[in-house]
């Protein structure tokens, strides 16, 4: 398993989840867990995904999701689980 953390933040609009999840499914990235909320018009989503089935590397996925984020007006960040956990240790 190759776990990654994907976060999506931006103004709420129709189709954010569909656009991101369609991209992930098309690249054989399995969503293991997902949480999303909308607060005062701002969309926030966090996913734990497994990239083991994808032919693409994390940097490739990161770059392509960044481009999708620009198209839909959101910031999308992709980090390997180990890096995410090290950054959030106290």
N, C-alpha and C positions, 0 to 999 in steps of 0.2 A: 504494500500500500504506500502511496506517495501523497500524503495529506497536504493540502494547501488551504489557506484562509483567504477568502475573497470578500472584500467589502465594497459596497456600492452606496454612495451618498449623493444626494442632489434634490432639486425641486421635484415634487411628485408629478409625474405625467403618466399617461396611459402607455402601457407596454414595456416598462422598464424590466420587470421580471421576465416577461416573455422573450425579450431581446437577449438578455444575458443567458437565460437557461437554454434557449435555442442554440446559441453559440456553443455553450458547454456540451450539450448533447451531440451536436454535430462534430465535436472533437473528442468524443468518447471520454469526457470528464464526468465522473459520477458524483452527484450531490449527496453527501452523507447526512448533512444536517443544514437546516436553513431557518433563519429568523429574520423577520422584517417588520418594520413599524413605520408609521407616518405620524409625525408630530408637527402640528401647525404648518402643514403643507410641505414639510421636508421628509423625503423618503430615506430610510436607512435599512440596509440589508447586510447580513453577515452570513456567509456560507462556509461550511467545512466540506471540501471536495477531495475526491481521490483521482489523481491524474495518472495512475498506473496504466490505464488502458489507452491513454492518448499517445499519438505519434509525435506530438509537439512537446517542446521543453517548457519549463516554467517561464523563462524569459520571452519565448514566443507567445505564449498564452497571455502573459502580462502586457506585452506590446499590443496585441490584437484587442484585448479587452479595454485597454486605454483608449484605443481608437473608437471603439463602440461607445465608451463613456463620453467622448467628445461629441459624437453624433447625437446622443440622447440627453446631453447636458448634465452628466453625472461624473463624479470621480470614482474610478474603479481601481482598487489596489489588490494585488495578488502577492502573497508571501508564502514561502514554505512554512509548514507548521512549526518546525524547530526554530526558525528565525522569529516568528510571531511570539512564541513562548519565551524566548530569551529576551525579547524587547519588553515584555510585560511582566517580568519577574521583579519582585521587590526585594 
